[in-house]
Amino acid sequence: MSKYGYTLEVYKKDARCRAGEKLVGKYDYPNYSGNAMMDEIKDLRSRLYPRDKFRLEFHETWITSRNALTGEEFKERYDTPYYCSPRSETFWSS
């Protein structure tokens, strides 16, 4: 795994949805730094995703968590559901 890595989430405003927006897609940028992601978002806003219709947010793709059973640290994706992660007791109790 590289030192850097981000995932871009794109949401579009949609009044038909309860939250008022829907997820359009998730895009991985494995070798981007934080500054490079900010530049990428500025570029995408000017070309594809106008601010009045879309919301863009980025997250570090890999986070460090602690195993609930052994206490060891490990890396996992930021969007791993809690019950599917070794950091939860639910994962180990089934």
C-alpha positions, 0 to 999 in steps of 0.5 A: 500500500502506498503512503497516500490514497484517497477515495472521492465520493460524488453525490448528486442533489435529488429531491426524490430521495429522503436524504435529498441526494444520492450517491453517484459513484466512488472513485479511488485515487491510490497515489494522490496526496491531500494537495493533489486531491484538492487540485483534482476536485477543483478541476472536476468542479470546473469540468463535470460537477458544478457546485449547485448540483453535486457534492464532492467529498474525499476520504483517506482510503485506508484507515488504521484500526485495532482488532477487538479480539487480539488488540493488534492494529491493522489497515482496512478501507474507510467504508467497511461496515462495522459488523464486517470489521475485525474491530467489532465484537459482532464480527467475532461473535457469529 
